[in-house]
Every structure is written in structure tokens, then in C-alpha cells.
């Protein structure tokens, strides 16, 4: 049943009440409207003469209370609700039913719907009273199924229509009585305090006392620390309302220490580091907590230093790539030296950005739970390099920030195959069959229109080192040269690649900034530009340029997939035109790119 069809359902108030009483609502373990909706829908087949009111109940009881929007506080399983969809006859029937001796869940819903449409104060008051009655029933049965939303909506309605005649004070008093119960569950008291904090009629000193007493009474158990923190945060909020800065600061310090306890009790250092980080942020927001902030920062760093010992190594090559390796080697076998080098120059490709995007979206749909939670990317020193937020299960595709992180992850998954199933076997076969000298590489570099004047020898040394598997030397030499190559090519196209301040000091743009410029994307094409960002500057990627420049990478990481591929990519950009010319007797190989249009 769609809400769009509600207007075709005809019935009066008596028929609606009769339909409700056909179902024994007292039998439900969870007495909420969404459970009632199923029973009303099931009853339709047994009461054909009351089919319209039962269908109506099946729809409107499929409600979800969302009091964050005071003017449209409902949505339904079938989409957002608009009270304008209700006919005058249906509103009259709801008005009658709301005044009957029915379940408070139904009465609160009916009265609120009438209030939203007709703005009659008596129905707002009725809805507030019945919301509280429903919340109290849920609390008494220890059914944590939305009592917070009901209490919050009751306060909203009371504030709207009952400020002047004491009705708001009555609602607040009832909530106060609920909050004073010593046996109240922590989650329920937390909800109650949240609702009361929205009311101007409450005494913050009384609320402060309730929050502090509960915070101090909570046992020191891992499962309870979260609730202790909630009540200290409530206490800090109420202390601010009291204008007691000392009490507010003490409460915030107590809340921050709960993060420390969670870190100390964490079973893994990765989890501990998460809580130390939260504690650090909490102390940042407290004036005069510099010593605590410094102490916790050191503990955070200590926890991070142990994370690598907890990481499980996953074999990149669970698939058999032996056939790919043999095929790659065969491309070198039997070729004379210059042609073999040309084959290596054109060995592989980069992945299209749109392909990575589609892969990321597909993964988010196939592995829903994996994308609900946020992810943390660690850098080479096991400090947090990037955070990708969790996503929604309702979205057609991930939010932009999460989608970008997932695209980088897809590249991470596939890059080892490009490096170790094609490039590395071909490089290894080349040096086994031929003695590659600096002069051999110089032939390819000298013929390149892209290498900046005066930098030829540097490129020759870096590319030669890579061909012989010396990737530490190759990467350290070539990445800064790639930066200069891009600057020169952009300058040739009259693009400014430096800044100038008021004193006339000029600074060249580094690779981070260059790869974010739209002119660079026009130059390289979006696929190659994304690949370069992923490899060299992107925190969700490998960030090779920055981690190398600051000495953060260990020697082994230069022989990994990103090291091999980064060396090859520079080789391809520099020498692909000449390599294609050498192999021109057959079809042109390699990946087409706007780089082929570079001017000298």
C-alpha cells in the first residue's frame, strides 16, 4: 500500500475505531505502532467490510518518529509522510479515534497527525500526554524501542502550545519523575535527560545533580564506560547553563578520562589508539588541559607504534598468475636489445577512473556491512594518514569522500597484478638476456620531447637503476624529476606554476599542488592524473612523493607494487613515443594519452 493511494480509502470515525478493536493490541510484546501495522494488515482478509480502515491503519501505523524535524516528524516505510495526503473525512475519523479509550501509541499518532494538519491545540496536548504514556509503558517493560523519540516529541509539543498555561510544566514534571527513578536503565535516563535539556522550564541544577549521581554510580566495566561518559557530558552541559565554569570543566575532564580507561582496557593496540585519539580530542576542548593533552598524545603514539605487530599479512596473489608471468616474459624473449627495452616501456597501462568508480560502487552494493563502517588508512609509520567515513545503506552510491577512498582501495587491489604479473617479469627477463647500459637508456631519453633540458642525465640514471632492480635509487631520483617535468610542460602551455607574495618571493608549486590543478588534468587526462595522485600524493593512496621526501618509507617498500609501478610509469611517460616508433612495424602499443601531444 503506498501513501499515494490513501485518499481513495473511505470510512468514518466509528468504522476506524471498530477496525482497531478487532485486533487485540495487548498481546504484543513490543507495543509500538510498527508492530500494530502488521496485525492490521493481516486482519484485512478476515474483515472485508472494514478493509478500507484496516488498510489505512496498516499504512499510517508504519510510522517512524523523527522529532529532529518538528514540522514533519514522521516518515514511513514507503517514504516521507505529508499530512496533506489525508482527506477531511480521514482527519475527522482520526479526531474521533484519538479521543477514545485506545492504546496510547495509537492515540499519540492520531492526535499528532490531526495537530499537524489542523493546528488545534487540544490535539497537540493530547499527543504530548499520550507520547509520555507510551514512553512510560516502554520504560516499565524495559523495551528500548524509541522512548527517547516519544519523550522528545512530547516536550516539543508542550513547548509549542503550553508555555503560558502551565501545560509545559506538567509535562516536564512527569519527565522529572521518570528521571528520578533509581532503577531506570542508563539508556533511558540518557534519553530522558536529552528530552529535558530541550525545555526552558527545567532547573539545570537539579539535572546536573541527577547526571553526576548517575555517572558516579556506574560500575567500572567496559560495557558501562560509555554511559558514564554520556552522563558526565550531560553534567557539563547543565553546568554551563548554571554558569558554573569550574563544574563544567570538571565534568568534561571526567568524560575525557573515560576514553583513557577504554584505551587501557582495549584488547588490541589498534583499538587502544582509537580511544587515545578520542581522549586527545576531548582534552583539546578543555581549557588548561595542556599537560593531559601532551600525556595522552604520547600514549597515542606508543599505541600506534605497536599496531603493525597486530596486522595480519594477506597474500596479494591468492590467484595463480603463472600464465600471465610467462606471457610477459615471452614479450621479451627473442627480441634484440632496443626492441626488448621498447616492449618494457609499453609493458602495461593505468586503470581508467570511471572503471575504478564503477568497481567501488559495485563493491559497496555487494559488501554492504563493510561500507557502513568508516575505515582508517595508516601511513608508513603506522600513524593515521586518512579516514573514510561510513556510508548509508539507503544511498544509491557512496558519498563522494567515501567513494574516492574506495576507488583508491580498488586500485590497491589491482596494482600488484600490473606490477608483478607484467612489468617485473618483463624487466627481469630483459636484464637476464641483455646487458643494459646507461647509453642504452640515453638513446630513449635523448629522443624524448618531454624531458626538461639539462635533466637528461638524471632521468638516465634513475631509469637505468630501475631496470636493474635498484628501486630505492630509482624512486628517489625520478619522483622529483617528474615534478619538474610537469612544471615545464605546463609552462610551455603558458600555465603559471609558482606563487608570488607581497614581498616578491616566488615559490614553485610542488607535485601535490600540480596534480590538483585542472590544467594538469587536461594535460595528462583524468585517468593518468588520478593514477599519479593515487601513487604520489594521495593519502588514501600510496603518497609516495611525500613519504619518500620525508624519509618515512623503509627500504622494503620501494620494492613493493607501488615502487615497481611508479618507476615504470615514469619510464613510459618519458620513452613511450620513441618505443612506439621502434615497434612501428607492428600495431602501436601502450596506452594512449594526452602526453603524446607534449610540445618541446
KELO-206044 format. One line per field, with one value per residue (C-alpha): x, z, y; residue in three letters. Coordinates in nm, 4 decimals, decimal comma, padded with zeros to 6 digits. Example, Ala and Ser with C-alpha at 12.3 -4.5 7.8 and 13.67 -1.06 7.14 Angstrom:
<sites>
px = (01,2300  01,3670)
pz = (00,7800  00,7140)
py = (-00,4500  -00,1060)
res = (ALA  SER)
</sites>
This chain:
<sites>
px = (00,0000  00,1503  00,0691  -00,0263  -00,3441  -00,4613  -00,7127  -00,9119  -00,9855  -01,3266  -01,4520  -01,5834  -01,4638  -01,6838  -01,5526  -01,1935  -01,2464  -01,4254  -01,1360  -00,8867  -01,0811  -01,0770  -00,7110  -00,6006  -00,3214  -00,2437  -00,0838  00,2172  00,5481  00,6660  00,3633  00,4632  00,2804  00,5068  00,4123  00,0435  00,0637  00,1356  -00,1614  -00,3973  -00,2755  -00,3249  -00,6795  -00,7920  -00,8585  -01,0887  -01,2957  -01,3809  -01,6398  -01,3687  -01,0976  -01,0563  -00,9962  -00,7711  -00,5659  -00,5447  -00,4235  -00,1718  -00,0199  -00,0270  00,0916  00,4038  00,5416  00,8821  00,9011  01,1815  01,1422  01,4501  01,2085  00,9343  00,7159  00,7385  00,8253  00,7213  00,8419  00,7017  00,8347  00,7042  00,8786  00,8329  00,4903  00,2931  -00,0206  -00,1770  -00,2417  -00,5104  -00,8673  -01,1104  -01,3082  -00,9947  -00,8947  -01,2416  -01,2117  -00,8655  -01,0012  -01,2735  -01,0361  -00,7790  -01,0445  -01,1407  -01,0043  -00,7497  -00,3846  -00,1640  00,0583  -00,2341  -00,3804  -00,0455  -00,0105  -00,3671  -00,3632  -00,0272  -00,1472  -00,4552  -00,2392  -00,0001  -00,2879  -00,5377  -00,3174  -00,5774  -00,4079  -00,6146  -00,4727  -00,1138  -00,1722  -00,3374  -00,0463  00,2111  00,0306  -00,0107  00,3520  00,4590  00,2162  00,3575  00,7156  00,6412  00,4972  00,8069  01,0281  00,8304  00,8656  01,2337  01,1604  01,4192  01,2290  01,2003  01,1128  01,3634  01,1806  00,8452  00,9725  01,1400  00,8253  00,6186  00,8482  00,8327  00,4545  00,4325  00,6754  00,4685  00,1247  00,1733  00,4218  00,1648  -00,0837  00,1436  00,0999  00,4724  00,5490  00,3193  00,4964  00,8376  00,7249  00,6236  00,9599  01,1290  00,9520  01,0730  01,4321  01,4289  01,3684  01,6885  01,6202  01,5943  01,8140  02,1149  01,9996  01,6527  01,7839  02,0138  01,7126  01,5128  01,7883  01,8211  01,4481  01,4536  01,7507  01,5256  01,2880  01,3333  01,1203  01,3730  01,6144  01,9691  02,0958  01,8571  01,9506  02,3205  02,2752  02,0900  02,3618  02,6535  02,4948  02,4331  02,7831  02,9438  02,7280  02,8126  03,0397  03,3855  03,3122  03,3963  03,0331  02,9292  03,2022  03,0134  02,7155  02,9334  03,0734  02,7224  02,6209  02,9389  02,8714  02,5137  02,6530  02,8921  02,6030  02,3892  02,6836  02,7216  02,3545  02,4241  02,7193  02,9447  03,2626  03,4504  03,1830  03,1617  03,5380  03,5456  03,2689  03,4477  03,7705  03,5815  03,4310  03,7763  03,9150  03,6527  03,8218  04,1513  04,0005  03,8590  04,2038  04,3673  04,1142  04,1240  04,2207  04,4212  04,6566  04,4662  04,1523  04,3510  04,4902  04,1335  04,0339  04,3575  04,2751  03,9253  04,0733  04,3185  04,0334  03,8378  04,1304  04,1762  03,8315  03,9133  04,0862  04,4019  04,4357  04,7680  04,9529  04,6838  04,6838  05,0621  05,0492  04,7715  04,9409  05,2475  05,0292  04,8522  05,1840  05,3015  04,9872  05,0252  05,3834  05,2569  04,9766  05,1995  05,2592  04,8832  04,8301  04,7672  04,9567  04,7269  04,8839  04,8210  04,8465  04,5946  04,5197  04,7582  04,9393  05,1942  05,0409  05,0473  05,4117  05,5066  05,3231  05,5055  05,8456  05,7628  05,7232  06,0968  06,2293  06,3776  06,3836  06,7000  06,8031  06,6392  06,3120  06,3125  06,3525  06,0700  05,8477  05,9146  05,8343  05,4945  05,4500  05,1432  04,8751  04,6889  04,3335  04,0515  03,8998  03,5464  03,6271  03,7538  03,4427  03,2127  03,4133  03,3884  03,0109  02,9645  03,1683  02,9596  02,6435  02,7843  02,9519  02,7022  02,8188  03,1784  03,0787  02,8547  03,1596  03,4351  03,7885  04,1304  04,4330  04,7724  05,0851  05,4315  05,4964  05,1613  05,0146  04,6678  04,7054  04,3411  03,9909  03,6997  03,3563  03,0972  02,8223  02,4458  02,2737  01,9988  02,2229  02,2392  02,6167  02,8684  02,9209  03,1973  03,4652  03,3977  03,3714  03,7132  03,8662  03,7013  03,8352  04,1850  04,1250  04,0233  04,3482  04,5416  04,3823  04,4731  04,8093  05,0120  04,8887  05,0047  05,3438  05,4237  05,2338  05,3612  05,6198  05,8509  05,8693  05,9497  06,2164  06,3722  06,3769  06,5308  06,8300  06,8805  06,9009  07,0722  07,3343  07,1548  07,3916  07,3458  07,3996  07,1071  06,8768  07,0279  06,9013  06,5417  06,5762  06,7532  06,4689  06,2018  06,0406  05,9228  06,2461  06,3411  06,6631  06,9602  06,7844  06,8566  07,1404  06,9263  06,6479  06,9032  07,0490  06,7068  06,5600  06,8773  06,8719  06,5123  06,5836  06,8467  06,6038  06,7573  06,4234  06,5461  06,7786  06,5300  06,2368  06,4441  06,5833  06,2759  05,9875  06,1416  06,2182  05,8586  05,7575  05,9878  05,8745  05,5126  05,6101  05,7990  05,5201  05,2614  05,4872  05,5099  05,1312  05,1511  05,0233  05,1637  05,3217  05,4525  05,3214  05,4390  05,3822  05,3676  05,7467  05,8030  05,9152  05,8243  05,7712  05,7367  05,4259  05,5123  05,3701  05,0793  04,9508  05,0414  04,8331  04,5289  04,5363  04,2699  04,5364  04,7337  04,4279  04,3771  04,7409  04,7502  04,3872  04,1745  04,2803  04,6553  04,6150  04,4154  04,6816  04,9577  04,7684  04,6983  05,0659  05,2451  05,0346  04,7015  04,6669  04,4163  04,6717  05,0441  05,1572  05,4996  05,6252  05,5599  05,6589  05,9807  06,0679  06,0366  06,2272  05,9255  05,9496  06,1534  06,3792  06,1500  05,8574  06,0470  06,0387  05,6634  05,3995  05,3834  05,7629  05,7867  05,4855  05,5968  05,9348  05,7679  05,5187  05,7988  05,9741  05,6553  05,5897  05,9441  06,0013  05,6646  05,6826  06,0249  05,9273  05,6227  05,8387  06,0806  05,7958  05,6114  05,6382  05,3505  05,0468  05,1184  05,1307  05,0868  04,8241  04,7171  04,7498  04,7412  05,1138  05,1682  05,0817  05,3504  05,5481  05,9195)
pz = (00,0000  -00,0991  00,0748  -00,2632  -00,2515  00,0942  -00,0489  -00,2084  00,1308  00,2679  00,6249  00,9251  01,2833  01,4093  01,1391  01,2281  01,5994  01,5208  01,2973  01,5746  01,8273  01,6007  01,6946  02,0497  02,0948  02,4497  02,3223  02,1728  02,3499  02,1771  02,1906  01,9168  01,6053  01,3596  01,5213  01,5225  01,1477  01,0638  01,2672  01,0978  00,7540  00,8411  00,9597  00,6188  00,4830  00,7762  00,7739  00,4184  00,5291  00,7207  00,4565  00,3972  00,7612  00,8145  00,5074  00,6341  00,9744  00,8113  00,6336  00,8938  01,1710  00,9699  01,1087  01,2311  01,4651  01,3720  01,6092  01,4699  01,2230  01,4371  01,1390  00,9659  01,2430  01,0618  00,7819  00,6713  00,5219  00,1862  00,2008  00,3603  00,5002  00,4180  00,6225  00,3182  00,1818  00,4471  00,3404  00,5520  00,6213  00,7391  00,9653  01,1229  01,1828  01,3393  01,5646  01,6943  01,7426  01,9262  02,1852  02,2536  02,5225  02,2917  02,3130  02,3877  02,0903  01,8532  02,0294  02,0197  01,6490  01,5596  01,7685  01,6269  01,2686  01,3346  01,5024  01,2078  00,9654  01,1631  01,4332  01,7033  02,0406  02,2188  01,9873  02,0453  02,4212  02,3768  02,1630  02,4215  02,7059  02,5084  02,3889  02,7529  02,8447  02,5659  02,6694  03,0333  02,9236  02,7199  03,0125  03,2589  03,0295  02,9674  02,5935  02,4445  02,1254  02,0848  02,4250  02,3592  02,0462  02,2265  02,5202  02,2884  02,0783  02,3949  02,5012  02,1528  02,1506  02,5067  02,4291  02,1244  02,2909  02,6674  02,7691  02,9059  03,0934  03,2784  03,0460  02,9663  03,3379  03,3808  03,1048  03,2484  03,5937  03,4538  03,2833  03,6053  03,7931  03,5337  03,5618  03,9429  03,9354  04,0674  03,8751  03,5397  03,2705  03,1734  02,8137  02,9244  03,1709  02,8984  02,6670  02,9406  03,0148  02,6445  02,6252  02,9401  02,8174  02,5385  02,7877  02,9381  03,2373  03,3918  03,6712  03,5424  03,8991  03,9510  03,6153  03,6956  04,0210  03,8518  03,5862  03,8323  04,0711  03,7919  03,6443  03,9823  04,0444  03,7213  03,7775  03,6230  03,3467  02,9793  02,8753  03,1086  03,0467  02,7508  02,9723  03,2368  02,9702  02,8484  03,1960  03,2510  02,9191  03,0325  03,3586  03,1709  02,9601  03,2656  03,4483  03,1588  03,1909  03,5605  03,4501  03,6733  03,4630  03,7261  03,7461  03,3649  03,3342  03,5997  03,4204  03,0847  03,2423  03,3893  03,0469  02,8828  03,1379  03,0346  02,6945  02,8694  03,0640  02,7434  02,5837  02,8806  02,8686  02,4899  02,3740  02,0735  02,0301  01,7192  01,9319  02,2094  01,9623  01,8595  02,2184  02,2900  01,9869  02,1211  02,4606  02,2916  02,1107  02,4358  02,6153  02,3224  02,4024  02,7708  02,8674  03,0754  02,9926  02,8098  03,0361  02,9905  02,6165  02,5972  02,8143  02,6102  02,2806  02,3865  02,4823  02,1463  01,9604  02,1735  02,0878  01,7175  01,7207  01,8140  01,5546  01,2869  01,5149  01,5174  01,1426  00,9506  00,6232  00,3327  00,0251  -00,2736  -00,5078  -00,3921  -00,7649  -00,9908  -01,2121  -01,3596  -01,7083  -01,7017  -01,5943  -01,8753  -02,1305  -02,0041  -02,0327  -02,3858  -02,4927  -02,4238  -02,5359  -02,8871  -02,9181  -02,9847  -02,7096  -02,8322  -02,9169  -02,5816  -02,3976  -02,6086  -02,5119  -02,1441  -02,1946  -02,3335  -02,0931  -01,9006  -01,8609  -01,5972  -01,4838  -01,6078  -01,3381  -01,4442  -01,4215  -01,0633  -00,9779  -01,1062  -00,9220  -00,5991  -00,6329  -00,7130  -00,4057  -00,1848  -00,3015  -00,2715  00,0673  00,2421  00,6016  00,5060  00,3793  00,6708  00,8943  00,8472  00,7614  00,8702  00,6417  00,8126  00,6612  00,6506  01,0136  01,1273  01,2077  01,0770  00,7243  00,6122  00,7334  00,5134  00,6741  00,6911  00,4338  00,4325  00,3206  00,1606  -00,0747  -00,4427  -00,4253  -00,1546  -00,0564  -00,2514  00,0177  00,0791  -00,2939  -00,3520  -00,0765  -00,2205  -00,5686  -00,4230  -00,2486  -00,5787  -00,7307  -00,4370  -00,5040  -00,8730  -00,8790  -00,7679  -01,0741  -01,3032  -01,1330  -01,0607  -01,3356  -01,6220  -01,5507  -01,3131  -01,5159  -01,8292  -01,6507  -01,5012  -01,8378  -02,0046  -01,7692  -01,7930  -02,1717  -02,2297  -02,0690  -02,0340  -02,0102  -01,9433  -02,3150  -02,3977  -02,1738  -02,3038  -02,6524  -02,5264  -02,3051  -02,5695  -02,8120  -02,5621  -02,6150  -02,2537  -02,0513  -01,9313  -02,0784  -01,8536  -01,6717  -01,9214  -01,7208  -01,4078  -01,5871  -01,7428  -01,4010  -01,2425  -01,5246  -01,5548  -01,1813  -01,2060  -01,4979  -01,2799  -00,9871  -00,7801  -00,6929  -00,3888  -00,6106  -00,8972  -00,6975  -00,5063  -00,8330  -01,0577  -00,8487  -00,8087  -01,1805  -01,2654  -01,0684  -01,2759  -01,5982  -01,5256  -01,4376  -01,7634  -01,9765  -01,8082  -01,8536  -02,2256  -02,2292  -02,0537  -01,7210  -01,4075  -01,1723  -00,8987  -00,6405  -00,5534  -00,2231  -00,1358  -00,0943  -00,4380  -00,3072  -00,5564  -00,4690  -00,7210  -00,6872  -00,5636  -00,7003  -00,4520  -00,5929  -00,9539  -00,9654  -00,8294  -01,0998  -01,3719  -01,6313  -01,5249  -01,5685  -01,9153  -01,9912  -01,8634  -01,8990  -01,5959  -01,5838  -01,5764  -01,3461  -01,0976  -01,1187  -01,0424  -00,7449  -00,6184  -00,6436  -00,5406  -00,3307  -00,2269  00,1424  00,0562  -00,1967  -00,1532  -00,1023  -00,2373  -00,3043  00,0431  00,2412  00,0410  00,0709  00,4478  00,4884  00,6210  00,3961  00,4839  00,2193  00,1571  00,0489  -00,2591  -00,3969  -00,3495  -00,6199  -00,5924  -00,6203  -00,9310  -01,0966  -01,0158  -01,1814  -01,4873  -01,5152  -01,5416  -01,7968  -02,0025  -01,9897  -02,0989  -02,3620  -02,4989  -02,8194  -02,9114  -02,8141  -03,0374  -03,3237  -03,2763  -03,2846  -03,5665  -03,7945  -03,5876  -03,4231  -03,1870  -02,8278  -02,4877  -02,3510  -02,5445  -02,3505  -02,3974  -02,3101  -02,6762  -02,7641  -02,5432  -02,7046  -02,6571)
py = (00,0000  00,3313  00,6562  00,7955  00,5832  00,6931  00,9392  00,6570  00,4946  00,5959  00,5385  00,7304  00,7501  00,4666  00,2314  00,3255  00,2566  -00,0716  -00,1800  -00,1040  -00,3103  -00,6136  -00,6597  -00,7443  -00,4901  -00,6050  -00,9259  -00,7543  -00,7924  -00,4737  -00,2379  00,0039  00,1183  -00,0599  -00,3918  -00,2962  -00,2211  -00,5845  -00,7056  -00,4582  -00,5645  -00,9321  -00,8628  -00,7327  -01,0801  -01,1629  -00,8407  -00,7423  -00,4854  -00,2967  -00,3333  00,0414  00,1454  -00,1588  -00,0688  00,2870  00,1674  -00,0642  00,2345  00,5110  00,2800  00,2031  00,5249  00,6197  00,9142  01,1556  01,4533  01,6311  01,7902  01,9428  02,0324  01,6947  01,4478  01,1280  00,9156  00,5837  00,2628  00,3848  00,7215  01,0655  01,1467  01,4585  01,5266  01,6961  01,3454  01,2928  01,3725  01,5742  01,2556  01,0748  01,3648  01,3635  00,9887  01,0353  01,3097  01,0769  00,7828  00,9970  01,0852  00,7218  00,4924  00,3286  00,2322  00,5396  00,4561  00,4956  00,7970  00,9840  00,9141  01,0106  01,3281  01,4362  01,3851  01,5983  01,8650  01,8790  01,9362  02,1435  02,3046  02,2503  02,2907  02,0283  01,7620  01,8770  01,8458  01,5082  01,3875  01,5046  01,3258  01,0049  01,0075  01,0200  00,7421  00,5260  00,6071  00,5187  00,1841  00,1068  00,2039  -00,0075  -00,3086  -00,2307  -00,2158  00,0162  00,0840  00,4581  00,6013  00,8819  00,9971  00,9906  01,1955  01,4443  01,4852  01,5367  01,8207  01,9742  01,9798  02,1095  02,3910  02,4859  02,5084  02,5034  02,7717  03,0170  02,7981  02,5560  02,2572  02,2542  02,2496  01,9473  01,7536  01,8458  01,7313  01,3923  01,3568  01,4618  01,1851  00,9357  01,0604  01,0300  00,6556  00,4903  00,1683  00,3480  00,1964  00,4097  00,4409  00,5512  00,8107  00,9388  00,9782  01,1469  01,3981  01,4732  01,5485  01,7623  01,9628  02,0976  02,2566  02,6052  02,5034  02,2642  02,3507  02,2863  02,2402  01,9517  01,7983  01,8427  01,6547  01,3686  01,3351  01,3481  01,0982  00,8503  00,8974  00,8249  00,5182  00,3362  00,0311  00,0382  -00,2116  -00,1849  -00,2147  00,0698  00,3287  00,4758  00,5575  00,7157  00,9449  01,0357  01,1472  01,3493  01,5241  01,5952  01,7308  01,9612  02,0935  02,1661  02,3254  02,5681  02,6570  02,7225  02,9405  02,7291  02,7051  02,5052  02,2349  02,2220  02,1786  01,9054  01,7164  01,7438  01,6169  01,3209  01,2479  01,2628  01,0159  00,7604  00,7440  00,6779  00,3881  00,2394  00,2670  00,0933  -00,1909  -00,2345  -00,5863  -00,4567  -00,1639  -00,0549  -00,0164  00,1486  00,4024  00,4885  00,5690  00,7575  00,9714  01,0414  01,1294  01,3648  01,5423  01,5660  01,7333  01,9727  02,1151  02,1744  02,4952  02,4446  02,0728  02,1099  01,8646  01,5981  01,6575  01,6099  01,2970  01,1374  01,2276  01,0270  00,7305  00,7553  00,7431  00,4488  00,2510  00,3276  00,2018  -00,1473  -00,1662  -00,3205  -00,6217  -00,6897  -00,6643  -00,9871  -01,0199  -01,1065  -01,2648  -01,0381  -01,3331  -01,5871  -01,6320  -01,8195  -01,5641  -01,8034  -01,7846  -01,4040  -01,4085  -01,6492  -01,4360  -01,1258  -01,2946  -01,4135  -01,0487  -01,0022  -01,3393  -01,3373  -00,9553  -00,7621  -00,5201  -00,1974  -00,3708  -00,5513  -00,2197  -00,0767  -00,3707  -00,2975  00,0725  -00,0299  -00,3239  -00,2152  00,0532  00,2513  00,1957  00,4245  00,6413  00,5553  00,1829  00,2294  00,4287  00,1548  -00,1101  00,0880  00,1361  -00,2324  -00,3314  -00,1015  -00,2801  -00,6317  -00,5825  -00,3571  -00,4002  -00,3351  00,0093  00,1027  00,1496  00,4051  00,2968  00,4203  00,4233  00,4018  00,5547  00,4010  00,4980  00,3480  00,6839  00,7665  00,9025  00,9202  00,8395  00,7397  00,7904  00,5163  00,5111  00,4719  00,1527  00,3660  00,5651  00,4727  00,5174  00,6130  00,9763  01,1491  01,1243  00,7542  00,6846  00,8411  00,6264  00,3142  00,3930  00,4114  00,0808  -00,0783  00,0471  -00,1008  -00,4378  -00,4409  -00,2636  -00,5717  -00,7581  -00,4782  -00,4673  -00,8316  -01,0146  -00,7965  -00,5245  -00,7097  -01,0369  -00,8370  -00,6297  -00,9430  -01,1216  -00,8157  -00,7965  -01,1734  -01,1674  -00,8324  -00,6114  -00,2773  00,0173  00,3877  00,4502  00,2206  00,4248  00,7500  00,6686  00,6602  00,9690  01,1766  01,1081  01,2215  01,5618  01,5666  01,5624  01,9132  02,0491  01,9814  01,6981  01,4212  01,2631  01,2496  01,0633  00,8264  00,7376  00,6851  00,4771  00,2671  00,1944  00,0751  -00,1574  -00,3264  -00,3568  -00,0768  00,0802  00,2719  00,4760  00,4917  00,6287  00,8842  01,0181  01,0061  01,1409  01,4910  01,4862  01,4005  01,7090  01,9284  01,7594  01,8575  02,2138  02,2559  02,1113  02,3356  02,6385  02,5593  02,5882  02,9270  02,7900  02,9571  02,7007  02,9276  03,1724  03,5230  03,7009  04,0706  04,0833  03,9347  03,5937  03,3207  02,9566  02,6744  02,4559  02,1079  01,7836  01,7885  02,1156  02,0458  01,7273  01,9111  02,1777  02,1415  02,2288  01,9203  01,7005  01,8495  01,7750  01,4175  01,3142  01,2307  00,8629  00,9263  01,2270  01,0157  00,7433  00,9936  01,1345  00,7816  00,6849  01,0004  01,2400  01,0878  00,9972  00,7249  00,6000  00,5383  00,9016  00,8027  01,1539  01,2869  00,9791  00,9427  01,3124  01,2984  00,9722  00,7824  00,4746  00,1672  00,0161  -00,2826  -00,0634  00,0585  -00,2973  -00,3304  -00,2949  00,0840  00,1168  -00,1020  00,0618  00,4191  00,3568  00,2033  00,4890  00,7460  00,5213  00,5049  00,8806  00,9607  00,6933  00,5769  00,7835  00,6509  00,2943  00,3068  00,4310  00,1394  -00,1098  00,0667  -00,2337  -00,3785  -00,2202  00,0693  -00,0496  00,1074  00,3385  00,6456  00,9667  01,3403  01,3203  01,2263  01,5855  01,7436  02,0230  02,0809)
res = (UNK  UNK  UNK  UNK  UNK  UNK  UNK  UNK  UNK  UNK  UNK  UNK  UNK  UNK  UNK  UNK  UNK  UNK  UNK  UNK  UNK  UNK  UNK  UNK  UNK  UNK  UNK  UNK  UNK  UNK  UNK  UNK  UNK  UNK  UNK  UNK  UNK  UNK  UNK  UNK  UNK  UNK  UNK  UNK  UNK  UNK  UNK  UNK  UNK  UNK  UNK  UNK  UNK  UNK  UNK  UNK  UNK  UNK  UNK  UNK  UNK  UNK  UNK  UNK  UNK  UNK  UNK  UNK  UNK  UNK  UNK  UNK  UNK  UNK  UNK  UNK  UNK  UNK  UNK  UNK  UNK  UNK  UNK  UNK  UNK  UNK  UNK  UNK  UNK  UNK  UNK  UNK  UNK  UNK  UNK  UNK  UNK  UNK  UNK  UNK  UNK  UNK  UNK  UNK  UNK  UNK  UNK  UNK  UNK  UNK  UNK  UNK  UNK  UNK  UNK  UNK  UNK  UNK  UNK  UNK  UNK  UNK  UNK  UNK  UNK  UNK  UNK  UNK  UNK  UNK  UNK  UNK  UNK  UNK  UNK  UNK  UNK  UNK  UNK  UNK  UNK  UNK  UNK  UNK  UNK  UNK  UNK  UNK  UNK  UNK  UNK  UNK  UNK  UNK  UNK  UNK  UNK  UNK  UNK  UNK  UNK  UNK  UNK  UNK  UNK  UNK  UNK  UNK  UNK  UNK  UNK  UNK  UNK  UNK  UNK  UNK  UNK  UNK  UNK  UNK  UNK  UNK  UNK  UNK  UNK  UNK  UNK  UNK  UNK  UNK  UNK  UNK  UNK  UNK  UNK  UNK  UNK  UNK  UNK  UNK  UNK  UNK  UNK  UNK  UNK  UNK  UNK  UNK  UNK  UNK  UNK  UNK  UNK  UNK  UNK  UNK  UNK  UNK  UNK  UNK  UNK  UNK  UNK  UNK  UNK  UNK  UNK  UNK  UNK  UNK  UNK  UNK  UNK  UNK  UNK  UNK  UNK  UNK  UNK  UNK  UNK  UNK  UNK  UNK  UNK  UNK  UNK  UNK  UNK  UNK  UNK  UNK  UNK  UNK  UNK  UNK  UNK  UNK  UNK  UNK  UNK  UNK  UNK  UNK  UNK  UNK  UNK  UNK  UNK  UNK  UNK  UNK  UNK  UNK  UNK  UNK  UNK  UNK  UNK  UNK  UNK  UNK  UNK  UNK  UNK  UNK  UNK  UNK  UNK  UNK  UNK  UNK  UNK  UNK  UNK  UNK  UNK  UNK  UNK  UNK  UNK  UNK  UNK  UNK  UNK  UNK  UNK  UNK  UNK  UNK  UNK  UNK  UNK  UNK  UNK  UNK  UNK  UNK  UNK  UNK  UNK  UNK  UNK  UNK  UNK  UNK  UNK  UNK  UNK  UNK  UNK  UNK  UNK  UNK  UNK  UNK  UNK  UNK  UNK  UNK  UNK  UNK  UNK  UNK  UNK  UNK  UNK  UNK  UNK  UNK  UNK  UNK  UNK  UNK  UNK  UNK  UNK  UNK  UNK  UNK  UNK  UNK  UNK  UNK  UNK  UNK  UNK  UNK  UNK  UNK  UNK  UNK  UNK  UNK  UNK  UNK  UNK  UNK  UNK  UNK  UNK  UNK  UNK  UNK  UNK  UNK  UNK  UNK  UNK  UNK  UNK  UNK  UNK  UNK  UNK  UNK  UNK  UNK  UNK  UNK  UNK  UNK  UNK  UNK  UNK  UNK  UNK  UNK  UNK  UNK  UNK  UNK  UNK  UNK  UNK  UNK  UNK  UNK  UNK  UNK  UNK  UNK  UNK  UNK  UNK  UNK  UNK  UNK  UNK  UNK  UNK  UNK  UNK  UNK  UNK  UNK  UNK  UNK  UNK  UNK  UNK  UNK  UNK  UNK  UNK  UNK  UNK  UNK  UNK  UNK  UNK  UNK  UNK  UNK  UNK  UNK  UNK  UNK  UNK  UNK  UNK  UNK  UNK  UNK  UNK  UNK  UNK  UNK  UNK  UNK  UNK  UNK  UNK  UNK  UNK  UNK  UNK  UNK  UNK  UNK  UNK  UNK  UNK  UNK  UNK  UNK  UNK  UNK  UNK  UNK  UNK  UNK  UNK  UNK  UNK  UNK  UNK  UNK  UNK  UNK  UNK  UNK  UNK  UNK  UNK  UNK  UNK  UNK  UNK  UNK  UNK  UNK  UNK  UNK  UNK  UNK  UNK  UNK  UNK  UNK  UNK  UNK  UNK  UNK  UNK  UNK  UNK  UNK  UNK  UNK  UNK  UNK  UNK  UNK  UNK  UNK  UNK  UNK  UNK  UNK  UNK  UNK  UNK  UNK  UNK  UNK  UNK  UNK  UNK  UNK  UNK  UNK  UNK  UNK  UNK  UNK  UNK  UNK  UNK  UNK  UNK  UNK  UNK  UNK  UNK  UNK  UNK  UNK  UNK  UNK  UNK  UNK  UNK  UNK  UNK  UNK  UNK  UNK  UNK  UNK  UNK  UNK  UNK  UNK  UNK  UNK  UNK  UNK  UNK  UNK  UNK  UNK  UNK  UNK  UNK  UNK  UNK  UNK  UNK  UNK)
</sites>
